[in-house]
Amino acid sequence: MSKKRPRPRVKKSNKRHPDRQLVSAMMLFYFSAFMLISLNGEIALEGMALSVVVPAFIYIATMWLPRFFPADKLLLAIANFLCALGVLILYSTDQGAGTTRGMQQAVYYGVGIGVMLFCILLVRYIRRWKFLINLMMVGAAILMVLPLAIGTEQGGATNWINVGGTSLQPSEVVKLALLLILSYYMSRRRFTPWFVFAVFCLGMLMLQKDLGTALIYYATTLFMFYASTGNLPLTGLGIVGGAGAAVLGYQMFAHVKKRVAIWRNPWLYYETSGYQIAQMLMAIASGGLFGVGLGLGAPRVIPVYFTDCIFAVICEQFGIIFGMLVLVMYVILILRGTSIASAARHSFHALLAMGATAMLGIQTFIIIGGVLKLIPLTGVTMPFVSYGGTSLVSCMGLIGLLQGVASVNQDDLTYDYDISHSQQEESMLPEAEHE
């Protein structure tokens, strides 16, 4: 028998940890920003509390949670930076307005971290999905019907319900279920279940007149269909069908016609419905390259600045250069998500990661394209940043799905390494015994 060779001693690396440096810089940035606002004039205890709570959330989500399972730390850092940015912008605009959106958004941020963790564990540890997928289909169908039965109208769409004094948007919750259901059935080449479910969801959204979310659902489904089949003719047919549905929606819904007219020339309707877009463009221009300063400017002159138009507020306070950096973060997030999807070994995980990435990318383009007047403005939110509990929580859930797939990918690599290492040791044994 050969003696077991001792393992070589591994010297401690003197290299710095870039992920820790990045997270430390983020925490310092937000601590300083919240303290700056809190000490401007009268001392604001809420702001001082946020200067501790928000960096703590960043640390928990980006440094503490990855200790328990493999994670893509850059993806986590970007998502949490954007979440904290939303809290900061909302709190800075709260000053003198008598609102508490910043504090509420911080609570939603904490809930979002919990939902992200739940989604990571779900993807990482669930192996038999059939019962859970069927349960999701039933629950999602009920949620999609609720706004038509007990919903309230906002911005021309009946897509909100009130639960215990809190407004919820069911279509945001159903996003996560939609991705899991589509990934499950597409990976098993079962066309009918996912097609019927997707058509049902789109039909409900059309009846609710929530065309922005309908576009996100439709484009994501079409993207996942092409990723799972590679069928270009049918995908092209789907694009043509979507364009036809857009024309039909333009003819059927008066508020869609109005939005297109405003998009073409907001200055013509400046005194009425074009006021919002005009004010957004002026806010971006007034910020210049470096912004007017945190908490400054006039964001409250923009209607619903805290949801649809928050990117304009960011550009006004921090400048166009910072706004471009935010766009770069979204691009990196999409690239990381695509990388996670391409590294997945199982078609279910690959489709899930690709779908989550596509959904975030499509939603980002729709809202920022609307703010920059590239396309007509719709009522969707800016992922991670805009005010709203269901929106923020669902976006963090999407990050959880991506992180879950990334975790499984790393487990697969570790398993391959262990197998390869054990085979190497076995192949060396006969030679050692002969010696």
SULBELJO-V62330 format. One record per residue. RES is the residue in three letters. SS is DSSP state (h for helix, s for strand, l for the rest). OMEGA is omega in whole degrees, 0 to 359 (NA if undefined). Layout:
res: {RES & RES}
ss: {SS & SS}
omega: {OMEGA & OMEGA}
//
This chain:
res: {MET & SER & LYS & LYS & ARG & PRO & ARG & PRO & ARG & VAL & LYS & LYS & SER & ASN & LYS & ARG & HIS & PRO & ASP & ARG & GLN & LEU & VAL & SER & ALA & MET & MET & LEU & PHE & TYR & PHE & SER & ALA & PHE & MET & LEU & ILE & SER & LEU & ASN & GLY & GLU & ILE & ALA & LEU & GLU & GLY & MET & ALA & LEU & SER & VAL & VAL & VAL & PRO & ALA & PHE & ILE & TYR & ILE & ALA & THR & MET & TRP & LEU & PRO & ARG & PHE & PHE & PRO & ALA & ASP & LYS & LEU & LEU & LEU & ALA & ILE & ALA & ASN & PHE & LEU & CYS & ALA & LEU & GLY & VAL & LEU & ILE & LEU & TYR & SER & THR & ASP & GLN & GLY & ALA & GLY & THR & THR & ARG & GLY & MET & GLN & GLN & ALA & VAL & TYR & TYR & GLY & VAL & GLY & ILE & GLY & VAL & MET & LEU & PHE & CYS & ILE & LEU & LEU & VAL & ARG & TYR & ILE & ARG & ARG & TRP & LYS & PHE & LEU & ILE & ASN & LEU & MET & MET & VAL & GLY & ALA & ALA & ILE & LEU & MET & VAL & LEU & PRO & LEU & ALA & ILE & GLY & THR & GLU & GLN & GLY & GLY & ALA & THR & ASN & TRP & ILE & ASN & VAL & GLY & GLY & THR & SER & LEU & GLN & PRO & SER & GLU & VAL & VAL & LYS & LEU & ALA & LEU & LEU & LEU & ILE & LEU & SER & TYR & TYR & MET & SER & ARG & ARG & ARG & PHE & THR & PRO & TRP & PHE & VAL & PHE & ALA & VAL & PHE & CYS & LEU & GLY & MET & LEU & MET & LEU & GLN & LYS & ASP & LEU & GLY & THR & ALA & LEU & ILE & TYR & TYR & ALA & THR & THR & LEU & PHE & MET & PHE & TYR & ALA & SER & THR & GLY & ASN & LEU & PRO & LEU & THR & GLY & LEU & GLY & ILE & VAL & GLY & GLY & ALA & GLY & ALA & ALA & VAL & LEU & GLY & TYR & GLN & MET & PHE & ALA & HIS & VAL & LYS & LYS & ARG & VAL & ALA & ILE & TRP & ARG & ASN & PRO & TRP & LEU & TYR & TYR & GLU & THR & SER & GLY & TYR & GLN & ILE & ALA & GLN & MET & LEU & MET & ALA & ILE & ALA & SER & GLY & GLY & LEU & PHE & GLY & VAL & GLY & LEU & GLY & LEU & GLY & ALA & PRO & ARG & VAL & ILE & PRO & VAL & TYR & PHE & THR & ASP & CYS & ILE & PHE & ALA & VAL & ILE & CYS & GLU & GLN & PHE & GLY & ILE & ILE & PHE & GLY & MET & LEU & VAL & LEU & VAL & MET & TYR & VAL & ILE & LEU & ILE & LEU & ARG & GLY & THR & SER & ILE & ALA & SER & ALA & ALA & ARG & HIS & SER & PHE & HIS & ALA & LEU & LEU & ALA & MET & GLY & ALA & THR & ALA & MET & LEU & GLY & ILE & GLN & THR & PHE & ILE & ILE & ILE & GLY & GLY & VAL & LEU & LYS & LEU & ILE & PRO & LEU & THR & GLY & VAL & THR & MET & PRO & PHE & VAL & SER & TYR & GLY & GLY & THR & SER & LEU & VAL & SER & CYS & MET & GLY & LEU & ILE & GLY & LEU & LEU & GLN & GLY & VAL & ALA & SER & VAL & ASN & GLN & ASP & ASP & LEU & THR & TYR & ASP & TYR & ASP & ILE & SER & HIS & SER & GLN & GLN & GLU & GLU & SER & MET & LEU & PRO & GLU & ALA & GLU & HIS & GLU}
ss: {l & l & l & l & l & l & l & l & l & l & l & l & l & l & l & l & l & h & h & h & h & h & h & h & h & h & h & h & h & h & h & h & h & h & h & h & h & h & l & l & l & l & l & l & h & h & h & h & h & h & h & h & h & h & h & h & h & h & h & h & h & h & h & h & h & h & h & l & l & l & l & l & h & h & h & h & h & h & h & h & h & h & h & h & h & h & h & h & h & h & h & h & h & h & l & l & l & l & l & l & h & h & h & h & h & h & h & h & h & h & h & h & h & h & h & h & h & h & h & h & h & h & h & h & h & l & l & l & l & h & h & h & h & h & h & h & h & h & h & h & h & h & h & h & h & h & h & h & h & h & l & s & s & s & l & l & s & s & s & s & s & s & s & l & l & s & s & s & l & h & h & h & h & h & h & h & h & h & h & h & h & h & h & h & h & h & h & l & l & l & h & h & h & h & h & h & h & h & h & h & h & h & h & h & h & h & h & l & l & l & h & h & h & h & h & h & h & h & h & h & h & h & h & h & h & h & h & h & h & l & l & h & h & h & h & h & h & h & h & h & h & h & h & h & h & h & h & h & h & h & h & h & l & h & h & h & h & h & h & h & h & h & h & h & l & h & h & h & h & l & l & l & l & l & h & h & h & h & h & h & h & h & h & h & h & h & h & l & l & l & l & l & l & l & l & l & l & l & h & h & h & l & l & l & l & l & l & l & l & h & h & h & h & h & h & h & h & h & l & h & h & h & h & h & h & h & h & h & h & h & h & h & h & h & h & h & h & h & h & h & h & h & h & l & l & l & h & h & h & h & h & h & h & h & h & h & h & h & h & h & h & h & h & h & h & h & h & h & h & h & h & l & l & l & l & l & l & l & l & l & l & l & l & l & l & l & l & l & h & h & h & h & h & h & h & h & h & h & h & h & h & h & h & h & h & h & h & h & h & h & h & h & h & h & h & h & h & h & h & h & h & h & h & h & h & h & h & h & h & h & h & h & h & h & l}
omega: {180 & 177 & 180 & 181 & 180 & 178 & 177 & 179 & 180 & 178 & 177 & 182 & 177 & 181 & 177 & 179 & 183 & 180 & 178 & 179 & 180 & 181 & 178 & 178 & 177 & 181 & 179 & 180 & 183 & 175 & 181 & 183 & 180 & 177 & 179 & 179 & 184 & 184 & 179 & 185 & 178 & 181 & 181 & 182 & 179 & 179 & 178 & 176 & 179 & 179 & 177 & 186 & 184 & 175 & 177 & 176 & 179 & 180 & 181 & 186 & 187 & 183 & 185 & 181 & 180 & 175 & 186 & 177 & 179 & 182 & 173 & 188 & 178 & 177 & 178 & 182 & 181 & 181 & 182 & 174 & 181 & 177 & 180 & 177 & 177 & 178 & 182 & 181 & 181 & 179 & 180 & 178 & 175 & 187 & 180 & 182 & 179 & 179 & 180 & 183 & 180 & 178 & 178 & 180 & 177 & 176 & 178 & 178 & 178 & 177 & 180 & 177 & 177 & 179 & 177 & 178 & 179 & 181 & 176 & 181 & 180 & 182 & 185 & 190 & 179 & 179 & 179 & 190 & 193 & 182 & 182 & 179 & 178 & 178 & 178 & 181 & 180 & 181 & 180 & 179 & 178 & 180 & 182 & 180 & 186 & 180 & 179 & 182 & 186 & 186 & 176 & 183 & 175 & 178 & 178 & 181 & 178 & 187 & 180 & 172 & 178 & 179 & 179 & 180 & 179 & 179 & 179 & 176 & 185 & 182 & 177 & 179 & 184 & 179 & 182 & 178 & 180 & 181 & 180 & 181 & 179 & 181 & 182 & 185 & 178 & 179 & 178 & 177 & 177 & 189 & 191 & 184 & 183 & 180 & 180 & 181 & 181 & 179 & 178 & 181 & 180 & 178 & 178 & 179 & 177 & 178 & 177 & 183 & 177 & 189 & 178 & 178 & 177 & 178 & 178 & 179 & 185 & 182 & 178 & 179 & 180 & 179 & 180 & 177 & 179 & 180 & 183 & 185 & 186 & 183 & 183 & 180 & 180 & 177 & 176 & 177 & 177 & 178 & 178 & 178 & 178 & 177 & 177 & 178 & 178 & 178 & 179 & 178 & 177 & 181 & 187 & 190 & 182 & 183 & 175 & 176 & 181 & 181 & 179 & 180 & 179 & 179 & 182 & 180 & 182 & 183 & 178 & 182 & 187 & 184 & 183 & 188 & 178 & 184 & 184 & 182 & 180 & 180 & 177 & 181 & 179 & 178 & 179 & 180 & 182 & 178 & 180 & 182 & 189 & 174 & 180 & 179 & 181 & 179 & 181 & 183 & 181 & 183 & 187 & 175 & 178 & 177 & 182 & 180 & 186 & 178 & 185 & 194 & 187 & 178 & 176 & 178 & 178 & 180 & 180 & 185 & 185 & 178 & 183 & 180 & 177 & 177 & 177 & 177 & 176 & 177 & 178 & 178 & 178 & 179 & 179 & 178 & 180 & 179 & 178 & 177 & 178 & 178 & 178 & 180 & 182 & 180 & 183 & 181 & 183 & 184 & 179 & 181 & 179 & 180 & 180 & 179 & 179 & 179 & 179 & 178 & 180 & 182 & 178 & 180 & 180 & 180 & 179 & 180 & 183 & 185 & 180 & 174 & 177 & 180 & 181 & 177 & 174 & 178 & 177 & 181 & 176 & 186 & 179 & 183 & 174 & 186 & 176 & 191 & 185 & 178 & 177 & 184 & 183 & 179 & 181 & 182 & 180 & 178 & 176 & 174 & 177 & 176 & 177 & 177 & 178 & 180 & 176 & 178 & 178 & 179 & 178 & 178 & 180 & 176 & 178 & 178 & 178 & 178 & 179 & 180 & 180 & 179 & 181 & 181 & 180 & 178 & 178 & 181 & 179 & 181 & 180 & 184 & 181 & 180 & 180 & 180 & 180 & 178 & NA}
//
